[in-house]
């Protein structure tokens, strides 16, 4: 029996290696998953909750969520630049503190006051929290992972990220909301976020890559400027950022008005809507792995264009219109449409590969711009809803989202990878290098 613990210790690292998880950062992925579960708890019902708890209407709730998305965008951009000069560890700690402090203020002060301006400010500032924490950890992964595990490590990052937001977060909410209500569920999300932050920061405290990464003398201002100027110097990288915005902007926009459509108008209830969000996220998680493998064989551009852009245009229309046609008695149809949309969103997986390859020698800045696009999506989607929902209704907004996906499909042809990358990587057919 004394030999058993030693055997366990010897097999555990081997298992982590086979899974592509850097051993020193393993607890970080666990903590990130818990953190994002807590952050994702509210994603399926925050819009109607705000509308009935201080915002006053669905449109004003969309304004609050739009402001939140704008701050998320700013935080996503700053996470990479500040990690270079402050170190990912400090950036993550700062993000955790912001999330916790302003969530307490939101729940204990802003919501009870029913003051729209106070809700707007406090909930908006909390938007700095999750991107600083999550994308700070992504920088830590990039800096501390072995070169032969880098791709797998980044894949696991997105697995944990999307596994929590919105997938398991919405599932958790669907179980707790009917029992303790929406308000107490938000307090429970705070506990989950704190648990995840502690597990992550304590578990990886000795891992390399957590301290300052920039060369001596580089200031925060210089790092921030460099992370944006690449879009001007290499326009195709800027275009890739815009396509990344289109990837999930409709998803965040749907979260503003579809809760009312599915839970109230179609009669599925809040729990039914949250389970649709879980279905979408669950399908997306595993589809990410599938399309990652497929794109290496079929080609990055083709996978992105046909499965990501064109596929999402079709699935977004199905997600809204088909349940409207079939009605409330066919919940399984809505489930199938949610899964279809989640799968096609994963067709955008190759954008990460293309962004890193389009700027040889500046991969860090390209990834920072990719994060900026991811953050901007949380702002652009609700903004489109806030502007157009009253003019064209939910069906019209859905058509706008589908049109954006089609436009992105056309733009993919200009995401050209330099010829020399083919020799270096050997990962894509030569036709992919000219955006065919």
BATI-637390 format. One record per residue (C-alpha): residue number from 1; x, y, z. Coordinates in Angstrom, 1 decimal, m for minus. Layout:
# residues N
lumnu; X; Y; Z
NUM; X; Y; Z
...
This chain:
# residues 436
lumnu; X; Y; Z
1; 0.0; 0.0; 0.0
2; 2.7; 2.6; 0.7
3; 3.8; 2.4; m3.0
4; 0.3; 3.4; m4.2
5; 0.7; 7.2; m3.7
6; 4.0; 7.2; m5.6
7; 2.3; 5.4; m8.5
8; m0.5; 8.0; m8.6
9; 2.1; 10.7; m8.7
10; 4.0; 9.1; m11.6
11; 0.9; 8.5; m13.7
12; m0.8; 11.9; m13.1
13; 1.8; 14.0; m15.0
14; 1.8; 11.5; m17.8
15; m2.0; 11.9; m18.1
16; m1.7; 15.7; m18.1
17; 0.9; 15.4; m20.9
18; m1.3; 13.3; m23.0
19; m4.2; 15.8; m22.5
20; m1.9; 18.6; m23.6
21; m2.2; 20.4; m20.2
22; 1.0; 22.1; m18.8
23; 1.5; 20.6; m15.4
24; 2.4; 23.8; m13.7
25; m0.7; 25.6; m14.9
26; m3.2; 22.7; m14.4
27; m5.0; 24.2; m11.4
28; m5.3; 27.5; m13.4
29; m7.6; 25.8; m15.9
30; m9.7; 24.4; m13.0
31; m9.9; 27.9; m11.4
32; m10.7; 29.6; m14.7
33; m13.6; 27.2; m15.3
34; m15.0; 27.9; m11.8
35; m14.6; 31.6; m12.3
36; m16.3; 31.6; m15.7
37; m19.1; 29.5; m14.4
38; m19.8; 32.2; m11.8
39; m19.5; 34.9; m14.4
40; m21.8; 33.0; m16.7
41; m24.6; 32.4; m14.2
42; m26.3; 35.7; m15.1
43; m25.8; 35.5; m18.9
44; m29.2; 33.9; m19.6
45; m31.4; 36.2; m17.5
46; m29.6; 39.5; m16.7
47; m31.5; 41.5; m19.3
48; m35.0; 40.8; m18.0
49; m33.7; 41.0; m14.4
50; m32.4; 44.5; m15.0
51; m35.5; 45.5; m16.8
52; m37.6; 44.6; m13.8
53; m35.1; 45.8; m11.1
54; m34.2; 49.4; m11.9
55; m33.7; 49.7; m15.7
56; m37.5; 49.9; m16.3
57; m37.6; 48.5; m19.8
58; m35.9; 46.0; m22.1
59; m34.4; 48.8; m24.2
60; m32.8; 50.5; m21.1
61; m31.6; 47.1; m19.9
62; m29.9; 46.8; m23.3
63; m28.2; 50.2; m22.7
64; m26.8; 48.9; m19.4
65; m25.6; 45.7; m21.0
66; m24.1; 47.7; m23.9
67; m22.2; 49.9; m21.4
68; m21.0; 46.7; m19.7
69; m19.9; 45.3; m23.1
70; m17.9; 48.5; m23.8
71; m16.0; 48.1; m20.6
72; m15.4; 44.4; m21.3
73; m14.0; 45.5; m24.7
74; m11.6; 47.9; m23.0
75; m10.6; 45.4; m20.4
76; m9.9; 42.7; m23.0
77; m7.6; 45.1; m24.8
78; m5.8; 46.2; m21.7
79; m5.4; 42.7; m20.3
80; m2.6; 41.8; m22.8
81; m0.8; 45.2; m22.7
82; m0.9; 45.5; m18.9
83; 0.2; 41.8; m18.5
84; 3.4; 42.7; m20.4
85; 4.4; 45.5; m17.9
86; 2.6; 44.4; m14.7
87; 2.8; 40.7; m15.1
88; m0.3; 38.4; m15.6
89; m0.4; 37.6; m11.9
90; m1.1; 41.2; m10.9
91; m3.5; 41.7; m13.8
92; m5.5; 38.6; m12.8
93; m5.6; 39.7; m9.1
94; m6.8; 43.1; m10.1
95; m9.5; 41.6; m12.3
96; m10.7; 39.4; m9.5
97; m10.8; 42.3; m7.0
98; m12.8; 44.4; m9.4
99; m15.3; 41.7; m10.1
100; m15.9; 41.0; m6.4
101; m16.1; 44.5; m5.1
102; m18.4; 45.9; m7.8
103; m20.7; 42.8; m7.7
104; m21.2; 43.4; m4.0
105; m22.0; 47.1; m4.8
106; m24.3; 46.0; m7.6
107; m26.3; 43.6; m5.4
108; m26.2; 45.4; m2.1
109; m26.5; 49.0; m3.2
110; m27.5; 49.5; m6.9
111; m30.3; 46.9; m7.2
112; m32.0; 47.8; m3.9
113; m31.9; 51.5; m4.8
114; m33.6; 50.8; m8.2
115; m31.5; 53.8; m9.5
116; m30.9; 53.4; m13.2
117; m27.8; 55.6; m13.3
118; m26.2; 53.8; m10.3
119; m26.9; 50.4; m11.9
120; m25.4; 51.6; m15.2
121; m22.2; 52.8; m13.5
122; m21.6; 50.0; m11.1
123; m22.5; 47.1; m13.4
124; m20.5; 48.7; m16.2
125; m17.3; 49.0; m14.1
126; m17.6; 45.4; m13.1
127; m17.1; 44.7; m16.8
128; m13.3; 45.1; m16.3
129; m13.3; 42.1; m14.0
130; m13.6; 38.9; m16.1
131; m11.4; 40.0; m19.1
132; m8.5; 41.1; m16.9
133; m8.7; 37.8; m15.1
134; m9.3; 35.5; m18.0
135; m7.2; 37.1; m20.6
136; m4.4; 37.7; m18.1
137; m4.4; 34.0; m17.6
138; m4.2; 33.5; m21.3
139; m1.1; 35.6; m21.5
140; 0.3; 33.6; m18.6
141; m0.4; 30.4; m20.6
142; 1.4; 31.8; m23.7
143; 4.4; 32.9; m21.6
144; 4.7; 29.8; m19.4
145; 3.7; 26.8; m21.5
146; 6.3; 24.6; m23.3
147; 6.4; 25.3; m27.1
148; 5.2; 21.8; m27.9
149; 2.1; 22.2; m25.7
150; 1.2; 25.8; m26.6
151; m1.6; 25.0; m29.1
152; m3.2; 22.5; m26.8
153; m2.9; 24.8; m23.8
154; m4.7; 27.6; m25.6
155; m7.3; 25.1; m26.7
156; m7.9; 24.1; m23.1
157; m8.1; 27.8; m22.1
158; m11.1; 28.2; m24.5
159; m12.6; 24.9; m23.4
160; m12.6; 26.2; m19.8
161; m13.7; 29.7; m20.8
162; m16.7; 28.7; m22.9
163; m17.4; 25.8; m20.6
164; m18.2; 28.3; m17.9
165; m19.6; 31.3; m19.9
166; m22.3; 30.6; m20.8
167; m22.6; 26.8; m20.7
168; m22.3; 25.6; m17.1
169; m23.1; 29.0; m15.8
170; m26.5; 28.9; m17.4
171; m27.0; 25.3; m16.3
172; m26.3; 26.3; m12.7
173; m28.7; 29.2; m13.0
174; m31.4; 26.9; m14.4
175; m31.1; 24.8; m11.3
176; m30.9; 27.5; m8.6
177; m33.2; 30.1; m10.0
178; m36.4; 28.1; m9.5
179; m35.4; 27.3; m5.9
180; m33.8; 30.5; m4.5
181; m34.7; 33.1; m7.2
182; m32.7; 35.3; m9.5
183; m31.3; 37.7; m6.9
184; m29.9; 35.1; m4.6
185; m28.5; 33.2; m7.6
186; m26.4; 36.3; m8.3
187; m25.0; 36.2; m4.8
188; m24.2; 32.5; m5.4
189; m22.3; 33.5; m8.6
190; m20.1; 35.8; m6.5
191; m19.0; 32.8; m4.3
192; m18.3; 30.8; m7.4
193; m16.1; 33.5; m8.9
194; m14.2; 34.0; m5.6
195; m13.6; 30.2; m5.4
196; m12.3; 30.1; m8.9
197; m10.0; 33.0; m8.5
198; m8.5; 31.6; m5.3
199; m8.0; 28.1; m6.8
200; m6.4; 29.6; m9.9
201; m4.0; 32.2; m8.3
202; m3.0; 29.9; m5.4
203; m2.7; 26.8; m7.6
204; m0.3; 28.4; m10.2
205; 1.5; 30.8; m7.9
206; 4.9; 29.2; m8.6
207; 4.5; 28.7; m12.3
208; 6.7; 30.7; m14.6
209; 5.2; 33.4; m16.8
210; 3.3; 35.2; m14.1
211; 5.7; 38.2; m13.7
212; 6.6; 41.1; m16.0
213; 7.2; 40.0; m19.6
214; 8.2; 43.3; m21.3
215; 11.8; 44.4; m21.7
216; 13.1; 46.9; m19.1
217; 12.1; 50.4; m19.9
218; 8.9; 49.6; m21.7
219; 6.1; 51.6; m20.2
220; 2.4; 50.7; m20.0
221; 1.6; 53.5; m22.4
222; 4.1; 52.1; m25.0
223; 2.7; 48.6; m24.6
224; m0.9; 49.7; m25.1
225; 0.0; 51.7; m28.3
226; 1.9; 48.7; m29.8
227; m1.1; 46.4; m29.2
228; m3.3; 48.6; m31.4
229; m0.9; 50.0; m34.0
230; m0.5; 46.5; m35.6
231; m4.0; 46.9; m37.1
232; m2.7; 49.9; m39.1
233; 0.6; 48.4; m40.0
234; m0.9; 45.1; m41.1
235; m4.5; 45.8; m42.3
236; m5.4; 42.1; m42.7
237; m4.9; 41.7; m38.9
238; m7.3; 44.5; m38.3
239; m9.8; 42.8; m40.7
240; m9.3; 39.6; m38.7
241; m10.2; 41.5; m35.5
242; m13.5; 42.7; m37.2
243; m14.4; 39.1; m38.2
244; m13.7; 38.0; m34.6
245; m16.2; 40.7; m33.5
246; m18.8; 39.3; m35.9
247; m18.2; 35.8; m34.5
248; m19.9; 36.3; m31.2
249; m21.6; 39.8; m31.4
250; m24.9; 38.2; m32.5
251; m24.6; 35.7; m29.6
252; m24.4; 38.5; m27.0
253; m27.1; 40.4; m28.8
254; m29.4; 37.4; m28.7
255; m28.9; 37.3; m24.9
256; m30.6; 40.7; m24.7
257; m34.0; 40.0; m26.4
258; m34.3; 36.2; m26.8
259; m34.9; 35.6; m23.1
260; m38.3; 37.4; m23.4
261; m39.1; 35.7; m26.7
262; m38.4; 32.1; m25.5
263; m39.3; 32.3; m21.8
264; m42.4; 34.6; m22.1
265; m43.8; 34.7; m25.7
266; m43.2; 31.0; m26.4
267; m43.9; 30.0; m22.9
268; m40.7; 28.0; m22.2
269; m40.0; 29.8; m18.9
270; m36.7; 31.1; m17.6
271; m35.5; 27.6; m16.8
272; m36.3; 26.5; m20.3
273; m34.4; 29.4; m21.9
274; m31.4; 28.8; m19.7
275; m31.3; 25.2; m20.8
276; m31.3; 26.4; m24.4
277; m28.2; 28.5; m23.6
278; m26.6; 25.4; m22.0
279; m27.4; 23.3; m25.1
280; m25.8; 26.0; m27.3
281; m22.7; 26.2; m25.2
282; m22.3; 22.5; m24.8
283; m22.5; 21.9; m28.5
284; m20.0; 24.7; m29.1
285; m17.4; 23.3; m26.7
286; m17.0; 20.0; m28.5
287; m17.5; 21.5; m31.9
288; m14.5; 23.7; m31.2
289; m12.3; 20.5; m31.0
290; m13.9; 19.1; m34.1
291; m13.4; 22.2; m36.3
292; m9.9; 22.6; m35.0
293; m9.0; 19.2; m36.5
294; m11.1; 19.7; m39.6
295; m9.5; 23.0; m40.4
296; m6.0; 21.5; m40.5
297; m7.3; 19.1; m43.3
298; m9.8; 21.2; m45.1
299; m8.0; 24.5; m44.8
300; m8.4; 27.4; m42.4
301; m10.1; 29.8; m44.8
302; m12.6; 27.2; m46.1
303; m13.6; 26.1; m42.6
304; m13.9; 29.7; m41.4
305; m15.9; 30.8; m44.4
306; m18.3; 27.9; m44.9
307; m18.9; 26.4; m41.5
308; m18.3; 29.6; m39.4
309; m19.6; 32.6; m41.4
310; m22.1; 31.0; m43.8
311; m23.1; 28.3; m41.3
312; m23.8; 30.9; m38.6
313; m25.8; 33.0; m41.0
314; m28.1; 30.1; m41.6
315; m28.2; 28.8; m38.0
316; m28.9; 32.3; m36.5
317; m32.0; 32.6; m38.7
318; m33.1; 29.0; m37.7
319; m32.6; 29.8; m34.0
320; m35.1; 32.6; m34.1
321; m37.6; 31.9; m36.8
322; m38.1; 28.1; m36.7
323; m39.3; 28.0; m33.0
324; m41.6; 30.9; m33.9
325; m43.2; 28.7; m36.6
326; m43.4; 25.4; m34.7
327; m44.7; 27.1; m31.5
328; m44.5; 26.3; m27.8
329; m45.4; 22.6; m28.1
330; m42.2; 21.7; m29.8
331; m39.5; 22.6; m27.3
332; m37.1; 20.0; m28.8
333; m37.1; 22.0; m32.1
334; m35.7; 25.0; m30.2
335; m33.1; 22.8; m28.5
336; m32.0; 21.5; m31.9
337; m31.8; 25.0; m33.3
338; m29.7; 26.2; m30.3
339; m27.3; 23.3; m30.8
340; m27.1; 24.0; m34.5
341; m26.1; 27.7; m33.7
342; m23.6; 26.6; m31.1
343; m21.9; 24.2; m33.6
344; m21.6; 26.8; m36.3
345; m20.1; 29.4; m33.9
346; m17.3; 26.9; m33.5
347; m16.6; 27.2; m37.2
348; m14.8; 30.4; m36.4
349; m12.0; 28.5; m34.5
350; m9.5; 29.0; m37.4
351; m9.5; 32.8; m36.9
352; m7.2; 32.3; m33.9
353; m4.7; 30.4; m36.1
354; m4.9; 32.9; m38.9
355; m4.5; 35.9; m36.6
356; m1.3; 34.4; m35.2
357; 0.1; 33.6; m38.6
358; m0.7; 36.8; m40.4
359; 1.8; 38.8; m38.5
360; 5.1; 36.8; m38.3
361; 7.2; 38.1; m35.4
362; 4.3; 39.9; m33.8
363; 2.1; 37.1; m32.6
364; 1.6; 38.6; m29.2
365; 0.2; 41.9; m30.6
366; m2.0; 39.9; m33.0
367; m3.4; 37.8; m30.2
368; m4.0; 41.0; m28.2
369; m6.0; 42.4; m31.1
370; m7.9; 39.1; m31.3
371; m8.8; 39.6; m27.6
372; m9.9; 43.1; m28.4
373; m12.3; 41.7; m31.0
374; m13.6; 39.2; m28.6
375; m14.3; 41.9; m26.0
376; m15.8; 44.2; m28.6
377; m18.4; 41.5; m29.5
378; m19.9; 41.9; m26.0
379; m20.5; 45.6; m26.8
380; m21.4; 45.5; m30.5
381; m24.1; 42.8; m30.2
382; m26.2; 44.6; m27.5
383; m25.6; 47.9; m29.2
384; m27.2; 46.6; m32.4
385; m30.1; 45.4; m30.4
386; m30.4; 48.8; m28.5
387; m30.4; 50.7; m31.8
388; m32.6; 48.5; m34.0
389; m34.9; 46.5; m31.8
390; m37.5; 49.2; m31.6
391; m37.3; 49.9; m35.3
392; m37.4; 46.4; m36.9
393; m38.3; 44.1; m34.0
394; m36.5; 40.9; m33.0
395; m36.9; 39.2; m36.4
396; m35.4; 42.2; m38.1
397; m32.4; 42.3; m35.7
398; m31.9; 38.5; m36.4
399; m31.7; 39.3; m40.1
400; m29.2; 42.0; m39.4
401; m27.0; 39.5; m37.5
402; m27.3; 37.0; m40.4
403; m26.2; 39.7; m42.9
404; m23.1; 40.4; m40.7
405; m22.2; 36.7; m40.9
406; m22.5; 36.8; m44.7
407; m20.4; 39.9; m44.9
408; m17.7; 38.2; m42.8
409; m17.8; 35.2; m45.1
410; m16.9; 37.5; m48.0
411; m14.1; 39.2; m46.1
412; m12.4; 35.9; m45.3
413; m10.7; 35.9; m48.7
414; m8.5; 38.9; m47.6
415; m7.1; 37.1; m44.6
416; m3.9; 36.2; m46.4
417; m1.1; 34.3; m44.7
418; 2.5; 35.2; m45.8
419; 4.1; 32.6; m48.1
420; 7.0; 31.9; m45.8
421; 4.6; 30.6; m43.1
422; 3.9; 27.5; m45.2
423; 7.5; 26.4; m45.1
424; 7.7; 27.1; m41.4
425; 4.4; 25.5; m40.3
426; 3.5; 23.0; m43.0
427; 0.0; 23.1; m41.6
428; m2.1; 24.3; m44.5
429; m2.2; 23.7; m48.2
430; m0.6; 26.4; m50.3
431; m4.0; 27.6; m51.7
432; m4.8; 28.7; m48.1
433; m2.0; 31.1; m48.2
434; m3.7; 33.4; m50.7
435; m7.1; 33.2; m49.1
436; m8.8; 30.9; m51.6
